Amino acid sequence: MAGKVFLNPDVFQAEVDAFKSAIEGVSGVQLDNISEVGNKTILESMDTMIATINFFSEMMEYYVSFSNEDAQHLVSLKTSWVTKDTQLGEEIGGD
């Protein structure tokens, strides 16, 4: 007997919305004030810290961008799944 896969579109959308909310939470990280530390100090360790923070900031931008793409793909997947499920239901005479 084949296993069944069930996708509740409302629950799935709630998960996607929660994912989008998490993305928005990390996308708001502001590191502007830290970069000003380099203007006030002349320490190699501060330069290293600022370079690390700048790298982190850049990686967060990539993360947010890729995560937003993932969220869009999830919504598209749900739409395709529900559409195909409806079509199959109609073909076999389901409601």
Backbone as numpy.savetxt, mean C-alpha at the origin, in Angstrom:
# Nx Ny Nz CAx CAy CAz Cx Cy Cz
-13.11 -34.12 -4.26 -13.95 -32.94 -4.26 -13.06 -31.70 -4.26
-13.39 -30.77 -5.12 -12.60 -29.54 -5.23 -12.92 -28.61 -4.07
-11.92 -27.88 -3.63 -12.13 -26.89 -2.58 -12.86 -25.68 -3.12
-13.44 -24.93 -2.25 -14.17 -23.73 -2.64 -13.40 -22.49 -2.19
-13.47 -21.49 -3.01 -12.88 -20.20 -2.68 -14.03 -19.21 -2.62
-14.11 -18.50 -1.53 -15.20 -17.53 -1.35 -14.61 -16.15 -1.14
-15.08 -15.21 -1.91 -14.63 -13.83 -1.76 -15.85 -12.98 -1.44
-15.87 -12.47 -0.24 -16.93 -11.54 0.14 -16.44 -10.15 -0.27
-17.05 -9.57 -1.30 -16.55 -8.28 -1.81 -16.52 -7.17 -0.76
-17.50 -7.16 0.14 -17.53 -6.11 1.17 -16.38 -6.26 2.17
-16.13 -7.49 2.59 -15.03 -7.74 3.53 -13.70 -7.46 2.84
-13.58 -7.91 1.59 -12.36 -7.67 0.84 -12.10 -6.17 0.69
-13.15 -5.41 0.37 -13.00 -3.96 0.22 -12.60 -3.32 1.53
-13.15 -3.83 2.64 -12.76 -3.30 3.95 -11.28 -3.53 4.21
-10.77 -4.69 3.79 -9.34 -4.98 3.95 -8.50 -4.05 3.08
-8.95 -3.82 1.85 -8.24 -2.91 0.96 -8.24 -1.49 1.54
-9.38 -1.07 2.06 -9.47 0.26 2.67 -8.54 0.38 3.88
-8.45 -0.67 4.68 -7.54 -0.66 5.83 -6.09 -0.57 5.35
-5.77 -1.29 4.28 -4.43 -1.24 3.70 -4.11 0.17 3.22
-5.07 0.79 2.51 -4.87 2.17 2.04 -4.67 3.13 3.21
-5.41 2.92 4.28 -5.27 3.78 5.46 -3.88 3.64 6.06
-3.37 2.41 6.09 -2.02 2.19 6.61 -0.98 2.88 5.73
-1.20 2.84 4.42 -0.28 3.51 3.50 -0.28 5.01 3.77
-1.47 5.58 3.94 -1.56 7.01 4.22 -0.84 7.36 5.52
-0.91 6.45 6.49 -0.25 6.69 7.77 1.26 6.82 7.64
1.87 5.96 6.83 3.32 6.04 6.69 3.74 7.08 5.66
2.84 7.46 4.76 3.22 8.43 3.75 3.35 9.83 4.32
2.80 10.06 5.51 2.84 11.38 6.11 4.08 11.66 6.94
5.06 10.76 6.92 6.27 10.95 7.71 7.04 12.14 7.17
7.34 13.08 8.04 8.06 14.28 7.65 9.45 14.27 8.29
10.46 14.45 7.47 11.83 14.43 7.96 12.55 15.74 7.68
11.81 16.77 7.37 12.41 18.05 6.99 13.27 18.65 8.09
12.81 18.63 9.31 13.54 19.28 10.41 14.89 18.61 10.68
14.96 17.33 10.47 16.21 16.61 10.76 17.31 17.04 9.80
16.95 17.30 8.55 17.97 17.70 7.58 18.61 19.03 7.94
17.94 19.85 8.73 18.50 21.13 9.15 19.62 20.97 10.17
19.70 19.80 10.79 20.76 19.54 11.77 22.12 19.67 11.10
22.23 19.22 9.84 23.51 19.30 9.12 23.99 20.73 8.93
23.09 21.66 8.89 23.48 23.06 8.72 24.04 23.66 10.01
23.76 23.03 11.13 24.16 23.58 12.43 25.35 22.85 13.04
25.73 21.71 12.49 26.83 20.94 13.04 27.79 20.53 11.93
29.00 20.24 12.33 30.02 19.78 11.39 30.60 18.48 11.94
29.78 17.48 11.99 30.22 16.19 12.48 29.97 15.14 11.40
30.95 14.28 11.18 30.79 13.23 10.18 29.61 12.32 10.52
29.43 12.07 11.82 28.33 11.19 12.22 26.97 11.81 11.88
26.88 13.13 11.96 25.63 13.80 11.60 25.39 13.71 10.09
26.47 13.84 9.32 26.34 13.69 7.87 25.87 12.28 7.51
26.42 11.30 8.20 26.01 9.91 7.97 24.55 9.72 8.36
24.16 10.30 9.48 22.77 10.18 9.92 21.84 10.83 8.89
22.18 12.00 8.41 21.34 12.70 7.45 21.25 11.91 6.15
22.37 11.34 5.70 22.36 10.52 4.48 21.46 9.30 4.68
21.52 8.69 5.85 20.68 7.53 6.16 19.21 7.93 6.18
18.91 9.05 6.79 17.52 9.52 6.87 17.00 9.86 5.48
17.83 10.49 4.66 17.41 10.80 3.29 17.14 9.52 2.50
18.00 8.51 2.68 17.80 7.23 2.03 16.50 6.58 2.51
16.28 6.63 3.81 15.04 6.09 4.38 13.83 6.80 3.80
13.89 8.10 3.70 12.79 8.88 3.15 12.51 8.48 1.70
13.56 8.30 0.93 13.40 7.89 -0.46 12.77 6.50 -0.55
13.20 5.59 0.31 12.64 4.24 0.32 11.18 4.26 0.74
10.82 5.15 1.66 9.42 5.26 2.07 8.56 5.75 0.90
9.10 6.66 0.11 8.37 7.13 -1.06 8.11 5.97 -2.03
9.14 5.14 -2.24 8.96 3.96 -3.09 7.92 3.01 -2.50
8.02 2.78 -1.20 7.08 1.89 -0.52 5.64 2.37 -0.70
5.42 3.65 -0.48 4.08 4.22 -0.61 3.60 4.09 -2.05
4.46 4.39 -3.00 4.10 4.30 -4.41 3.72 2.86 -4.79
4.56 1.90 -4.42 4.28 0.50 -4.74 3.05 0.00 -4.00
2.87 0.42 -2.78 1.70 -0.01 -2.01 0.41 0.55 -2.60
0.45 1.79 -3.07 -0.72 2.36 -3.73 -1.06 1.58 -5.01
-0.02 1.19 -5.75 -0.25 0.36 -6.93 -0.87 -0.98 -6.53
-0.35 -1.58 -5.46 -0.91 -2.84 -4.97 -2.39 -2.69 -4.62
-2.73 -1.60 -3.96 -4.13 -1.37 -3.58 -5.01 -1.24 -4.82
-4.51 -0.56 -5.84 -5.27 -0.44 -7.09 -5.46 -1.80 -7.74
-4.41 -2.62 -7.72 -4.51 -3.96 -8.30 -5.49 -4.83 -7.51
-5.52 -4.67 -6.20 -6.46 -5.44 -5.39 -7.90 -5.07 -5.74
-8.17 -3.80 -5.90 -9.52 -3.36 -6.28 -9.88 -3.92 -7.66
-8.94 -3.87 -8.58 -9.17 -4.40 -9.92 -9.42 -5.91 -9.87
-8.65 -6.60 -9.06 -8.82 -8.05 -8.88 -10.21 -8.35 -8.34
-10.63 -7.60 -7.35 -11.97 -7.82 -6.77 -13.05 -7.60 -7.82
-12.92 -6.53 -8.59 -13.91 -6.23 -9.62 -13.96 -7.35 -10.66
-12.81 -7.81 -11.10 -12.77 -8.90 -12.08 -13.36 -10.18 -11.50
-13.02 -10.46 -10.25 -13.50 -11.68 -9.60 -15.03 -11.65 -9.48
-15.56 -10.55 -9.01 -17.01 -10.43 -8.83 -17.72 -10.50 -10.19
-17.16 -9.84 -11.20 -17.75 -9.87 -12.54 -17.77 -11.30 -13.08
-16.65 -11.99 -12.97 -16.56 -13.37 -13.47 -17.49 -14.28 -12.67
-17.56 -14.10 -11.38 -18.44 -14.90 -10.54 -19.89 -14.71 -10.96
-20.26 -13.47 -11.24 -21.63 -13.16 -11.69 -21.90 -13.83 -13.04
-20.94 -13.73 -13.95 -21.10 -14.36 -15.27 -21.27 -15.88 -15.14
-20.43 -16.50 -14.33 -20.51 -17.95 -14.13 -21.84 -18.32 -13.49
-22.29 -17.52 -12.53 -23.57 -17.78 -11.88 -24.72 -17.72 -12.87
-24.67 -16.77 -13.77 -25.72 -16.64 -14.79 -25.66 -17.81 -15.78
-24.45 -18.25 -16.13 -24.31 -19.35 -17.08 -24.85 -20.67 -16.54
-24.69 -20.89 -15.23 -25.18 -22.14 -14.66 -26.58 -21.99 -14.07
-27.17 -20.83 -14.26 -28.54 -20.62 -13.82 -28.68 -20.25 -12.36
-27.62 -19.75 -11.76 -27.71 -19.33 -10.35 -28.28 -17.93 -10.24
-28.56 -17.52 -9.02 -29.10 -16.17 -8.79 -28.01 -15.21 -8.44
